[in-house]
């Protein structure tokens, strides 16, 4: 039990390292002042440019990827640890204690965790995410698809109901964090993927 608790704490602390906030601070910008107001890769791309959004996204992906690899292959005796780590790193990203629990939306870290679990599943997820985003112009729809399909996939692959339940704690948080995006889509106010390249959004 001690290993699970320690793993969850470490994963939360690593997850709470908000790359978008660090980049914005170094560039003396406030990501909450425009776009979705979110401290994540998508809003960084919208407000600071695609290259910075890509950098933030890659770092956030690596957080989940490395932690899951460690928990799965180095601490392999603890069967539930990769799933606990996944939920903890995502929750840390969404609710960083030093930012008054207002961080990003956790999707990039989830993608990293998926690759950490199984690179083949990660590739399938990446293709689906890209395809849905390009076709719909909204990454939030790719996010919704992923958080629905991934726990089902885990349940089938591990023949366990417990693992998907552990994951669902963080996946529900991701869904709740994206509710404003769905509302903006309905109001036709959401900034689409293609229009995010428009310089008029930059700060």
PyMOL commands that set and color helices and strands:
alter all, ss='L'
color gray80, all
select helices_A, chain A and resi 2-15+19-26+31-33+41-48+50-74+81-94+97-99+107-117+119-136+139-158+162-177+179-186+194-197+199-201
alter helices_A, ss='H'
color red, helices_A
deselect
rebuild
show_as cartoon
